[in-house]
């Protein structure tokens, strides 16, 4: 979803859910297309996003209501108001697009099954899902994506590339084909891939030769938090854990809080404000506070994943290894428009337990590492030993 953060269900939005809190970052675009993007950042001020503006709900809503009264499109009027607002994370969805967004929170999406990121102005495939159209076509992590249906993608935002991969935004694109221009070393070729309805496992658990348990979390969709807690309970006694959040672009913040509860015995996870009202998120008691823990992050670690990382870092529960995170800490809420479309607009920002703001800054790891980050994490774990509660 492109750049969505805090999401509270409103009126009939969500088909009966009373309240859902979401830090969706780029999950809406990424999960819905099968290309969940991350963006490499070097951490300098020029390369980090600016804090999102707040307070333009009324302008967008008024524009939509006036359009409805005039017999014109509320959705188009809202889109124009959003474009003038300067809110980089705001978006307006048709009813169909919004329904796809909700499906993506269940881990279901239409796409080809690849993840991508921008690196030096180019789009690089970072992961290919097993048993997906992209995998069947022989696409691999590390391949460069040069074009989508003949349109060059170099220099374009990842979210725009994701839109091209997604195809027709007005209907279900499952079954349609997309032609991808690819490059691998000196080889350049085209591949025609058929989009499909896919589901994905957001939590992958594996054991390294060193005995370390790696819990990789791709996104925070429904049920992810409990999967993390189960993985921690099942890890061998005395085994250190690497919580791999690299490329995790967010999702449901309630799931991120549940994941935090696997490692904390209650207490504060984050605070956030909505139109000036301060609120707090707390972990459940009873988490494993003694097992050695390293959190792996990079420039694609965003939003809910940053919220979790910040909590573990501030509370001294994990050593954070990797590179500076993306810096998506703004809070969005949806407003349903007269024609059933939905405008999602920035209303505030969240902070870590120590009061650090994330938006536009990101989180700095305790130890910098890039290509050898996982090996560095194992080395750190070997020196941590068993912690006292």
C-alpha positions as YAML, in Angstrom:
chain: A
units: angstrom
residues:
- id: 1
  name: UNK
  ca: [0.00, 0.00, 0.00]
- id: 2
  name: UNK
  ca: [1.76, 3.59, -1.74]
- id: 3
  name: UNK
  ca: [2.63, 5.25, 1.49]
- id: 4
  name: UNK
  ca: [-0.24, 4.63, 3.90]
- id: 5
  name: UNK
  ca: [0.19, 4.81, 7.66]
- id: 6
  name: UNK
  ca: [-2.44, 5.01, 10.37]
- id: 7
  name: UNK
  ca: [-5.83, 3.82, 9.31]
- id: 8
  name: UNK
  ca: [-8.95, 3.88, 11.45]
- id: 9
  name: UNK
  ca: [-12.14, 2.47, 9.99]
- id: 10
  name: UNK
  ca: [-14.86, 5.07, 9.45]
- id: 11
  name: UNK
  ca: [-18.58, 4.66, 8.90]
- id: 12
  name: UNK
  ca: [-19.14, 1.57, 6.73]
- id: 13
  name: UNK
  ca: [-15.51, 1.34, 5.68]
- id: 14
  name: UNK
  ca: [-14.11, -2.07, 6.49]
- id: 15
  name: UNK
  ca: [-17.38, -3.98, 6.27]
- id: 16
  name: UNK
  ca: [-18.13, -4.06, 9.98]
- id: 17
  name: UNK
  ca: [-14.76, -3.66, 11.62]
- id: 18
  name: UNK
  ca: [-15.07, -1.20, 14.48]
- id: 19
  name: UNK
  ca: [-11.48, 0.01, 14.54]
- id: 20
  name: UNK
  ca: [-8.36, -0.96, 12.66]
- id: 21
  name: UNK
  ca: [-5.04, 0.79, 13.03]
- id: 22
  name: UNK
  ca: [-2.79, 0.55, 9.99]
- id: 23
  name: UNK
  ca: [0.72, 1.68, 9.11]
- id: 24
  name: UNK
  ca: [0.47, 0.60, 5.52]
- id: 25
  name: UNK
  ca: [3.35, 2.53, 3.91]
- id: 26
  name: UNK
  ca: [3.77, 1.20, 0.38]
- id: 27
  name: UNK
  ca: [1.86, -1.99, 1.07]
- id: 28
  name: UNK
  ca: [-1.30, -0.87, -0.71]
- id: 29
  name: UNK
  ca: [0.49, -0.55, -4.03]
- id: 30
  name: UNK
  ca: [3.01, -3.30, -3.41]
- id: 31
  name: UNK
  ca: [0.92, -6.11, -2.02]
- id: 32
  name: UNK
  ca: [-1.91, -5.45, -4.43]
- id: 33
  name: UNK
  ca: [0.44, -5.84, -7.38]
- id: 34
  name: UNK
  ca: [2.74, -8.52, -6.08]
- id: 35
  name: UNK
  ca: [5.65, -6.10, -6.08]
- id: 36
  name: UNK
  ca: [6.24, -4.88, -2.58]
- id: 37
  name: UNK
  ca: [8.87, -2.16, -2.94]
- id: 38
  name: UNK
  ca: [11.52, -0.76, -0.67]
- id: 39
  name: UNK
  ca: [13.69, 2.27, -1.34]
- id: 40
  name: UNK
  ca: [17.38, 2.45, -0.60]
- id: 41
  name: UNK
  ca: [18.31, 5.59, 1.35]
- id: 42
  name: UNK
  ca: [21.71, 6.78, 2.41]
- id: 43
  name: UNK
  ca: [20.31, 8.59, 5.44]
- id: 44
  name: UNK
  ca: [21.24, 12.12, 4.43]
- id: 45
  name: UNK
  ca: [18.75, 14.92, 4.83]
- id: 46
  name: UNK
  ca: [18.44, 15.41, 1.06]
- id: 47
  name: UNK
  ca: [17.39, 11.80, 0.55]
- id: 48
  name: UNK
  ca: [14.85, 11.40, 3.33]
- id: 49
  name: UNK
  ca: [11.19, 12.26, 2.85]
- id: 50
  name: UNK
  ca: [9.89, 15.41, 4.46]
- id: 51
  name: UNK
  ca: [7.34, 15.32, 7.25]
- id: 52
  name: UNK
  ca: [3.83, 15.05, 5.86]
- id: 53
  name: UNK
  ca: [1.53, 18.06, 6.27]
- id: 54
  name: UNK
  ca: [-1.64, 17.75, 8.31]
- id: 55
  name: UNK
  ca: [-4.96, 19.55, 8.58]
- id: 56
  name: UNK
  ca: [-6.34, 19.37, 5.04]
- id: 57
  name: UNK
  ca: [-9.16, 16.87, 5.67]
- id: 58
  name: UNK
  ca: [-11.75, 19.64, 5.53]
- id: 59
  name: UNK
  ca: [-10.49, 21.00, 2.19]
- id: 60
  name: UNK
  ca: [-10.56, 17.61, 0.49]
- id: 61
  name: UNK
  ca: [-13.96, 16.67, 1.93]
- id: 62
  name: UNK
  ca: [-15.45, 20.04, 0.99]
- id: 63
  name: UNK
  ca: [-14.14, 19.72, -2.58]
- id: 64
  name: UNK
  ca: [-15.73, 16.28, -2.91]
- id: 65
  name: UNK
  ca: [-19.07, 17.42, -1.46]
- id: 66
  name: UNK
  ca: [-19.19, 20.47, -3.74]
- id: 67
  name: UNK
  ca: [-18.47, 18.26, -6.75]
- id: 68
  name: UNK
  ca: [-21.28, 15.90, -5.77]
- id: 69
  name: UNK
  ca: [-23.67, 18.85, -5.47]
- id: 70
  name: UNK
  ca: [-22.61, 20.09, -8.93]
- id: 71
  name: UNK
  ca: [-23.04, 16.67, -10.49]
- id: 72
  name: UNK
  ca: [-19.32, 16.20, -11.16]
- id: 73
  name: UNK
  ca: [-16.96, 13.53, -9.86]
- id: 74
  name: UNK
  ca: [-16.21, 13.74, -6.10]
- id: 75
  name: UNK
  ca: [-13.26, 11.42, -6.57]
- id: 76
  name: UNK
  ca: [-11.64, 13.62, -9.21]
- id: 77
  name: UNK
  ca: [-12.27, 16.74, -7.11]
- id: 78
  name: UNK
  ca: [-10.67, 15.05, -4.11]
- id: 79
  name: UNK
  ca: [-7.66, 14.01, -6.19]
- id: 80
  name: UNK
  ca: [-7.13, 17.62, -7.29]
- id: 81
  name: UNK
  ca: [-7.38, 18.82, -3.68]
- id: 82
  name: UNK
  ca: [-4.91, 16.18, -2.54]
- id: 83
  name: UNK
  ca: [-2.43, 17.14, -5.27]
- id: 84
  name: UNK
  ca: [-2.53, 20.74, -4.04]
- id: 85
  name: UNK
  ca: [-2.13, 19.79, -0.38]
- id: 86
  name: UNK
  ca: [1.52, 18.74, -0.48]
- id: 87
  name: UNK
  ca: [0.65, 15.56, 1.43]
- id: 88
  name: UNK
  ca: [3.06, 13.04, -0.11]
- id: 89
  name: UNK
  ca: [1.33, 10.06, 1.52]
- id: 90
  name: UNK
  ca: [-2.27, 11.00, 0.70]
- id: 91
  name: UNK
  ca: [-4.25, 9.08, -1.90]
- id: 92
  name: UNK
  ca: [-7.77, 8.75, -3.23]
- id: 93
  name: UNK
  ca: [-9.12, 5.27, -4.05]
- id: 94
  name: UNK
  ca: [-12.07, 4.12, -6.08]
- id: 95
  name: UNK
  ca: [-14.33, 1.63, -4.23]
- id: 96
  name: UNK
  ca: [-12.74, -1.24, -6.17]
- id: 97
  name: UNK
  ca: [-9.20, -0.10, -5.42]
- id: 98
  name: UNK
  ca: [-10.05, 0.25, -1.77]
- id: 99
  name: UNK
  ca: [-11.47, -3.25, -1.65]
- id: 100
  name: UNK
  ca: [-8.21, -4.54, -3.14]
- id: 101
  name: UNK
  ca: [-6.36, -2.66, -0.41]
- id: 102
  name: UNK
  ca: [-8.36, -4.47, 2.25]
- id: 103
  name: UNK
  ca: [-7.71, -7.80, 0.55]
- id: 104
  name: UNK
  ca: [-3.99, -7.04, 0.56]
- id: 105
  name: UNK
  ca: [-4.17, -6.80, 4.36]
- id: 106
  name: UNK
  ca: [-5.26, -10.44, 4.32]
- id: 107
  name: UNK
  ca: [-2.15, -11.32, 2.30]
- id: 108
  name: UNK
  ca: [-4.02, -11.68, -0.99]
- id: 109
  name: UNK
  ca: [-3.12, -9.71, -4.09]
- id: 110
  name: UNK
  ca: [-3.11, -9.64, -7.88]
- id: 111
  name: UNK
  ca: [0.31, -9.52, -9.46]
- id: 112
  name: UNK
  ca: [3.26, -11.44, -10.85]
- id: 113
  name: UNK
  ca: [4.96, -12.28, -7.56]
- id: 114
  name: UNK
  ca: [8.06, -10.12, -7.47]
- id: 115
  name: UNK
  ca: [9.38, -7.51, -5.06]
- id: 116
  name: UNK
  ca: [11.43, -4.56, -6.25]
- id: 117
  name: UNK
  ca: [13.28, -1.49, -5.05]
- id: 118
  name: UNK
  ca: [14.92, 1.57, -6.53]
- id: 119
  name: UNK
  ca: [18.70, 1.64, -6.54]
- id: 120
  name: UNK
  ca: [20.69, 4.44, -8.18]
- id: 121
  name: UNK
  ca: [17.71, 5.38, -10.31]
- id: 122
  name: UNK
  ca: [17.14, 1.83, -11.50]
- id: 123
  name: UNK
  ca: [14.51, -0.72, -10.50]
- id: 124
  name: UNK
  ca: [15.99, -3.90, -9.10]
- id: 125
  name: UNK
  ca: [14.15, -7.14, -8.32]
- id: 126
  name: UNK
  ca: [14.86, -7.99, -4.69]
- id: 127
  name: UNK
  ca: [12.76, -11.14, -4.26]
- id: 128
  name: UNK
  ca: [10.65, -13.53, -6.32]
- id: 129
  name: UNK
  ca: [7.90, -15.52, -4.64]
- id: 130
  name: UNK
  ca: [7.91, -19.28, -5.08]
- id: 131
  name: UNK
  ca: [5.22, -20.76, -7.35]
- id: 132
  name: UNK
  ca: [4.43, -17.37, -8.87]
- id: 133
  name: UNK
  ca: [4.30, -16.23, -12.51]
- id: 134
  name: UNK
  ca: [7.59, -14.37, -12.05]
- id: 135
  name: UNK
  ca: [9.29, -17.51, -10.72]
- id: 136
  name: UNK
  ca: [7.91, -19.63, -13.57]
- id: 137
  name: UNK
  ca: [9.31, -17.07, -16.03]
- id: 138
  name: UNK
  ca: [12.79, -17.53, -14.54]
- id: 139
  name: UNK
  ca: [13.06, -14.03, -13.07]
- id: 140
  name: UNK
  ca: [15.53, -13.84, -10.18]
- id: 141
  name: UNK
  ca: [16.45, -11.52, -7.36]
- id: 142
  name: UNK
  ca: [19.10, -9.11, -8.63]
- id: 143
  name: UNK
  ca: [17.61, -8.81, -12.11]
- id: 144
  name: UNK
  ca: [17.07, -5.26, -13.31]
- id: 145
  name: UNK
  ca: [13.57, -4.30, -14.46]
- id: 146
  name: UNK
  ca: [14.02, -2.00, -17.46]
- id: 147
  name: UNK
  ca: [10.48, -1.61, -18.83]
- id: 148
  name: UNK
  ca: [6.85, -2.61, -18.27]
- id: 149
  name: UNK
  ca: [4.71, -3.01, -21.40]
- id: 150
  name: UNK
  ca: [7.24, -0.94, -23.33]
- id: 151
  name: UNK
  ca: [7.40, 1.93, -20.84]
- id: 152
  name: UNK
  ca: [10.87, 2.60, -19.47]
- id: 153
  name: UNK
  ca: [11.00, 2.58, -15.68]
- id: 154
  name: UNK
  ca: [14.47, 3.99, -14.96]
- id: 155
  name: UNK
  ca: [14.18, 7.08, -12.80]
- id: 156
  name: UNK
  ca: [10.51, 6.52, -12.00]
- id: 157
  name: UNK
  ca: [9.22, 6.15, -8.44]
- id: 158
  name: UNK
  ca: [8.79, 2.56, -7.37]
- id: 159
  name: UNK
  ca: [5.11, 3.17, -6.70]
- id: 160
  name: UNK
  ca: [4.57, 4.18, -10.34]
- id: 161
  name: UNK
  ca: [6.35, 1.06, -11.51]
- id: 162
  name: UNK
  ca: [4.12, -0.96, -9.20]
- id: 163
  name: UNK
  ca: [1.07, 0.63, -10.83]
- id: 164
  name: UNK
  ca: [2.32, -0.46, -14.24]
- id: 165
  name: UNK
  ca: [2.85, -3.98, -12.98]
- id: 166
  name: UNK
  ca: [-0.62, -3.97, -11.48]
- id: 167
  name: UNK
  ca: [-2.32, -3.15, -14.78]
- id: 168
  name: UNK
  ca: [-5.93, -1.96, -15.05]
- id: 169
  name: UNK
  ca: [-6.82, -0.15, -11.80]
- id: 170
  name: UNK
  ca: [-10.55, -0.17, -12.66]
- id: 171
  name: UNK
  ca: [-11.07, -3.91, -12.55]
- id: 172
  name: UNK
  ca: [-9.51, -7.27, -11.71]
- id: 173
  name: UNK
  ca: [-6.35, -7.65, -13.78]
- id: 174
  name: UNK
  ca: [-5.86, -11.33, -12.92]
- id: 175
  name: UNK
  ca: [-5.35, -13.30, -16.13]
- id: 176
  name: UNK
  ca: [-4.03, -10.35, -18.13]
- id: 177
  name: UNK
  ca: [-0.47, -10.31, -19.40]
- id: 178
  name: UNK
  ca: [2.35, -7.84, -18.90]
- id: 179
  name: UNK
  ca: [5.57, -7.64, -20.90]
- id: 180
  name: UNK
  ca: [8.65, -7.04, -18.79]
- id: 181
  name: UNK
  ca: [11.99, -5.79, -20.11]
- id: 182
  name: UNK
  ca: [14.73, -7.34, -17.98]
- id: 183
  name: UNK
  ca: [18.50, -7.29, -17.65]
- id: 184
  name: UNK
  ca: [20.91, -9.68, -15.94]
- id: 185
  name: UNK
  ca: [24.55, -8.80, -16.33]
- id: 186
  name: UNK
  ca: [25.24, -8.47, -20.07]
- id: 187
  name: UNK
  ca: [21.97, -10.19, -21.01]
- id: 188
  name: UNK
  ca: [18.87, -8.15, -21.87]
- id: 189
  name: UNK
  ca: [15.57, -9.82, -22.75]
- id: 190
  name: UNK
  ca: [11.78, -9.52, -22.60]
- id: 191
  name: UNK
  ca: [9.41, -11.80, -20.76]
- id: 192
  name: UNK
  ca: [5.61, -11.90, -21.04]
- id: 193
  name: UNK
  ca: [4.07, -12.84, -17.70]
- id: 194
  name: UNK
  ca: [0.43, -13.47, -16.83]
- id: 195
  name: UNK
  ca: [-0.87, -11.74, -13.71]
- id: 196
  name: UNK
  ca: [-2.55, -14.00, -11.15]
- id: 197
  name: UNK
  ca: [-4.39, -13.91, -7.85]
- id: 198
  name: UNK
  ca: [-1.77, -14.80, -5.27]
- id: 199
  name: UNK
  ca: [-1.37, -15.19, -1.55]
- id: 200
  name: UNK
  ca: [1.83, -14.93, 0.39]
- id: 201
  name: UNK
  ca: [3.29, -16.05, 3.65]
- id: 202
  name: UNK
  ca: [4.52, -12.95, 5.42]
- id: 203
  name: UNK
  ca: [6.54, -14.84, 8.06]
- id: 204
  name: UNK
  ca: [9.34, -17.22, 7.12]
- id: 205
  name: UNK
  ca: [11.31, -19.11, 9.76]
- id: 206
  name: UNK
  ca: [14.62, -20.87, 9.16]
- id: 207
  name: UNK
  ca: [17.55, -22.13, 11.25]
- id: 208
  name: UNK
  ca: [21.10, -21.19, 10.30]
- id: 209
  name: UNK
  ca: [24.05, -23.55, 10.62]
- id: 210
  name: UNK
  ca: [25.09, -21.49, 13.63]
- id: 211
  name: UNK
  ca: [21.86, -22.48, 15.40]
- id: 212
  name: UNK
  ca: [20.42, -18.98, 15.09]
- id: 213
  name: UNK
  ca: [16.71, -18.79, 14.29]
- id: 214
  name: UNK
  ca: [15.88, -16.25, 11.58]
- id: 215
  name: UNK
  ca: [12.32, -14.91, 11.62]
- id: 216
  name: UNK
  ca: [11.79, -12.95, 8.40]
- id: 217
  name: UNK
  ca: [8.71, -10.72, 8.33]
- id: 218
  name: UNK
  ca: [7.82, -9.42, 4.85]
- id: 219
  name: UNK
  ca: [4.80, -7.32, 5.91]
- id: 220
  name: UNK
  ca: [2.29, -6.98, 8.73]
- id: 221
  name: UNK
  ca: [-0.89, -8.47, 7.32]
- id: 222
  name: UNK
  ca: [-3.62, -10.04, 9.44]
- id: 223
  name: UNK
  ca: [-2.24, -12.83, 11.63]
- id: 224
  name: UNK
  ca: [1.42, -11.87, 11.22]
- id: 225
  name: UNK
  ca: [1.88, -10.89, 14.86]
- id: 226
  name: UNK
  ca: [0.67, -14.26, 16.15]
- id: 227
  name: UNK
  ca: [2.91, -16.02, 13.63]
- id: 228
  name: UNK
  ca: [5.91, -14.16, 15.04]
- id: 229
  name: UNK
  ca: [4.93, -15.10, 18.60]
- id: 230
  name: UNK
  ca: [4.54, -18.74, 17.57]
- id: 231
  name: UNK
  ca: [7.94, -18.71, 15.89]
- id: 232
  name: UNK
  ca: [9.57, -17.34, 19.04]
- id: 233
  name: UNK
  ca: [7.90, -19.96, 21.26]
- id: 234
  name: UNK
  ca: [9.00, -22.79, 18.94]
- id: 235
  name: UNK
  ca: [12.61, -21.64, 18.58]
- id: 236
  name: UNK
  ca: [15.07, -24.01, 20.33]
- id: 237
  name: UNK
  ca: [15.86, -23.09, 23.92]
- id: 238
  name: UNK
  ca: [18.89, -20.83, 24.11]
- id: 239
  name: UNK
  ca: [18.73, -20.02, 20.42]
- id: 240
  name: UNK
  ca: [19.26, -16.41, 19.51]
- id: 241
  name: UNK
  ca: [16.80, -14.81, 17.10]
- id: 242
  name: UNK
  ca: [17.34, -12.55, 14.12]
- id: 243
  name: UNK
  ca: [14.16, -10.61, 13.38]
- id: 244
  name: UNK
  ca: [14.65, -9.77, 9.71]
- id: 245
  name: UNK
  ca: [12.64, -6.66, 8.81]
- id: 246
  name: UNK
  ca: [14.61, -5.71, 5.70]
- id: 247
  name: UNK
  ca: [12.30, -4.66, 2.90]
- id: 248
  name: UNK
  ca: [9.29, -4.75, 5.23]
- id: 249
  name: UNK
  ca: [7.20, -1.80, 4.11]
- id: 250
  name: UNK
  ca: [4.59, -1.92, 6.84]
- id: 251
  name: UNK
  ca: [1.02, -3.11, 7.24]
- id: 252
  name: UNK
  ca: [-1.33, -3.35, 10.18]
- id: 253
  name: UNK
  ca: [0.18, -1.65, 13.20]
- id: 254
  name: UNK
  ca: [-1.89, -3.84, 15.52]
- id: 255
  name: UNK
  ca: [0.05, -6.80, 14.10]
- id: 256
  name: UNK
  ca: [3.36, -5.00, 14.67]
- id: 257
  name: UNK
  ca: [2.35, -4.40, 18.30]
- id: 258
  name: UNK
  ca: [1.48, -8.10, 18.66]
- id: 259
  name: UNK
  ca: [4.89, -8.97, 17.23]
- id: 260
  name: UNK
  ca: [6.49, -6.63, 19.80]
- id: 261
  name: UNK
  ca: [4.60, -8.55, 22.47]
- id: 262
  name: UNK
  ca: [6.64, -11.64, 21.55]
- id: 263
  name: UNK
  ca: [9.75, -9.93, 22.95]
- id: 264
  name: UNK
  ca: [8.43, -7.53, 25.60]
- id: 265
  name: UNK
  ca: [6.69, -7.99, 28.93]
- id: 266
  name: UNK
  ca: [4.07, -5.30, 28.31]
- id: 267
  name: UNK
  ca: [4.90, -1.62, 28.26]
- id: 268
  name: UNK
  ca: [4.95, 1.15, 25.67]
- id: 269
  name: UNK
  ca: [5.51, 0.38, 21.99]
- id: 270
  name: UNK
  ca: [4.75, 3.79, 20.46]
- id: 271
  name: UNK
  ca: [2.76, 6.98, 20.82]
- id: 272
  name: UNK
  ca: [0.94, 8.79, 18.05]
- id: 273
  name: UNK
  ca: [-1.24, 11.82, 17.57]
- id: 274
  name: UNK
  ca: [-4.44, 12.20, 15.59]
- id: 275
  name: UNK
  ca: [-5.40, 15.83, 15.03]
- id: 276
  name: UNK
  ca: [-3.51, 16.77, 18.20]
- id: 277
  name: UNK
  ca: [-4.93, 14.02, 20.44]
- id: 278
  name: UNK
  ca: [-2.18, 11.87, 21.95]
- id: 279
  name: UNK
  ca: [-2.61, 8.10, 22.01]
- id: 280
  name: UNK
  ca: [-0.41, 5.18, 23.02]
- id: 281
  name: UNK
  ca: [0.15, 1.59, 21.92]
- id: 282
  name: UNK
  ca: [1.21, -1.04, 24.48]
- id: 283
  name: UNK
  ca: [2.56, -4.58, 24.21]
- id: 284
  name: UNK
  ca: [0.83, -7.44, 25.94]
- id: 285
  name: UNK
  ca: [2.62, -8.90, 28.98]
- id: 286
  name: UNK
  ca: [4.39, -12.25, 28.96]
- id: 287
  name: UNK
  ca: [6.83, -11.94, 26.04]
- id: 288
  name: UNK
  ca: [10.27, -13.58, 25.97]
- id: 289
  name: UNK
  ca: [12.58, -10.95, 27.43]
- id: 290
  name: UNK
  ca: [15.68, -13.14, 27.85]
- id: 291
  name: UNK
  ca: [16.37, -14.62, 24.44]
- id: 292
  name: UNK
  ca: [19.17, -12.75, 22.56]
- id: 293
  name: UNK
  ca: [17.64, -10.68, 19.75]
- id: 294
  name: UNK
  ca: [18.94, -8.76, 16.74]
- id: 295
  name: UNK
  ca: [16.67, -6.76, 14.44]
- id: 296
  name: UNK
  ca: [17.86, -6.48, 10.83]
- id: 297
  name: UNK
  ca: [16.76, -3.35, 8.94]
- id: 298
  name: UNK
  ca: [17.52, -1.44, 5.74]
- id: 299
  name: UNK
  ca: [16.22, 1.41, 3.59]
- id: 300
  name: UNK
  ca: [13.13, -0.63, 2.74]
- id: 301
  name: UNK
  ca: [12.13, -0.99, 6.41]
- id: 302
  name: UNK
  ca: [9.15, 1.32, 6.72]
- id: 303
  name: UNK
  ca: [6.26, 2.45, 8.87]
- id: 304
  name: UNK
  ca: [4.92, -0.39, 11.07]
- id: 305
  name: UNK
  ca: [8.28, -2.15, 10.75]
- id: 306
  name: UNK
  ca: [10.00, 1.05, 11.93]
- id: 307
  name: UNK
  ca: [7.54, 1.32, 14.80]
- id: 308
  name: UNK
  ca: [8.48, -2.22, 15.94]
- id: 309
  name: UNK
  ca: [12.19, -1.59, 15.47]
- id: 310
  name: UNK
  ca: [12.03, 1.67, 17.42]
- id: 311
  name: UNK
  ca: [10.29, -0.02, 20.34]
- id: 312
  name: UNK
  ca: [12.82, -2.85, 20.55]
- id: 313
  name: UNK
  ca: [15.73, -0.43, 20.23]
- id: 314
  name: UNK
  ca: [14.50, 2.19, 22.69]
- id: 315
  name: UNK
  ca: [13.66, -0.39, 25.33]
- id: 316
  name: UNK
  ca: [17.04, -2.10, 25.03]
- id: 317
  name: UNK
  ca: [15.48, -5.35, 23.89]
- id: 318
  name: UNK
  ca: [17.30, -5.76, 20.57]
- id: 319
  name: UNK
  ca: [20.51, -4.73, 18.89]
- id: 320
  name: UNK
  ca: [19.59, -3.17, 15.55]
- id: 321
  name: UNK
  ca: [21.89, -4.07, 12.65]
- id: 322
  name: UNK
  ca: [21.80, -2.88, 9.03]
- id: 323
  name: UNK
  ca: [21.30, 0.52, 7.43]
- id: 324
  name: UNK
  ca: [19.11, 3.54, 8.17]
- id: 325
  name: UNK
  ca: [15.41, 2.86, 7.75]
- id: 326
  name: UNK
  ca: [13.14, 4.70, 5.33]
- id: 327
  name: UNK
  ca: [11.52, 7.26, 7.63]
- id: 328
  name: UNK
  ca: [7.75, 6.79, 7.25]
- id: 329
  name: UNK
  ca: [6.16, 7.88, 10.52]
- id: 330
  name: UNK
  ca: [3.11, 9.84, 9.44]
- id: 331
  name: UNK
  ca: [-0.42, 8.86, 10.35]
- id: 332
  name: UNK
  ca: [-3.22, 8.55, 7.81]
- id: 333
  name: UNK
  ca: [-6.95, 8.16, 8.27]
- id: 334
  name: UNK
  ca: [-9.59, 7.44, 5.61]
- id: 335
  name: UNK
  ca: [-12.62, 9.52, 4.78]
- id: 336
  name: UNK
  ca: [-15.41, 8.09, 2.65]
- id: 337
  name: UNK
  ca: [-16.54, 10.46, -0.10]
- id: 338
  name: UNK
  ca: [-20.08, 10.91, -1.48]
- id: 339
  name: UNK
  ca: [-19.48, 8.54, -4.43]
- id: 340
  name: UNK
  ca: [-18.06, 5.74, -2.26]
- id: 341
  name: UNK
  ca: [-14.44, 6.51, -3.04]
- id: 342
  name: UNK
  ca: [-12.04, 6.90, -0.12]
- id: 343
  name: UNK
  ca: [-9.53, 9.69, 0.57]
- id: 344
  name: UNK
  ca: [-6.70, 8.74, 2.90]
- id: 345
  name: UNK
  ca: [-5.03, 11.82, 4.39]
- id: 346
  name: UNK
  ca: [-2.27, 12.59, 6.87]
- id: 347
  name: UNK
  ca: [-3.51, 13.57, 10.34]
- id: 348
  name: UNK
  ca: [-0.45, 13.19, 12.57]
- id: 349
  name: UNK
  ca: [2.80, 11.36, 13.35]
- id: 350
  name: UNK
  ca: [4.00, 8.58, 15.64]
- id: 351
  name: UNK
  ca: [6.99, 8.43, 17.99]
- id: 352
  name: UNK
  ca: [9.08, 5.70, 19.57]
- id: 353
  name: UNK
  ca: [8.93, 5.06, 23.34]
- id: 354
  name: UNK
  ca: [11.76, 7.54, 23.97]
- id: 355
  name: UNK
  ca: [9.94, 10.20, 21.95]
- id: 356
  name: UNK
  ca: [11.91, 9.98, 18.72]
- id: 357
  name: UNK
  ca: [10.11, 11.06, 15.58]
- id: 358
  name: UNK
  ca: [10.59, 8.75, 12.61]
- id: 359
  name: UNK
  ca: [8.97, 10.63, 9.74]
- id: 360
  name: UNK
  ca: [11.57, 12.13, 7.44]
- id: 361
  name: UNK
  ca: [14.43, 10.77, 9.55]
- id: 362
  name: UNK
  ca: [14.27, 7.01, 9.84]
- id: 363
  name: UNK
  ca: [16.02, 4.99, 12.52]
- id: 364
  name: UNK
  ca: [19.79, 4.63, 12.78]
- id: 365
  name: UNK
  ca: [20.98, 1.06, 13.49]
- id: 366
  name: UNK
  ca: [23.26, 0.33, 16.42]
- id: 367
  name: UNK
  ca: [25.69, -1.34, 14.01]
- id: 368
  name: UNK
  ca: [25.98, -0.47, 10.31]
- id: 369
  name: UNK
  ca: [26.08, -3.38, 7.87]
- id: 370
  name: UNK
  ca: [25.06, -3.95, 4.27]
- id: 371
  name: UNK
  ca: [25.74, -7.06, 2.21]
- id: 372
  name: UNK
  ca: [27.00, -9.04, 5.21]
- id: 373
  name: UNK
  ca: [24.22, -7.89, 7.53]
- id: 374
  name: UNK
  ca: [22.93, -11.36, 8.41]
- id: 375
  name: UNK
  ca: [26.41, -12.67, 9.17]
- id: 376
  name: UNK
  ca: [27.07, -9.57, 11.26]
- id: 377
  name: UNK
  ca: [23.83, -10.24, 13.14]
- id: 378
  name: UNK
  ca: [24.96, -13.79, 13.93]
- id: 379
  name: UNK
  ca: [28.25, -12.47, 15.26]
- id: 380
  name: UNK
  ca: [26.40, -10.01, 17.49]
- id: 381
  name: UNK
  ca: [24.14, -12.76, 18.82]
- id: 382
  name: UNK
  ca: [27.12, -14.95, 19.68]
- id: 383
  name: UNK
  ca: [28.35, -12.17, 21.97]
- id: 384
  name: UNK
  ca: [25.03, -11.44, 23.65]
- id: 385
  name: UNK
  ca: [24.51, -14.73, 25.49]
- id: 386
  name: UNK
  ca: [21.36, -15.31, 27.53]
- id: 387
  name: UNK
  ca: [19.84, -12.19, 29.00]
- id: 388
  name: UNK
  ca: [18.47, -11.79, 32.51]
- id: 389
  name: UNK
  ca: [14.83, -10.69, 32.59]
...
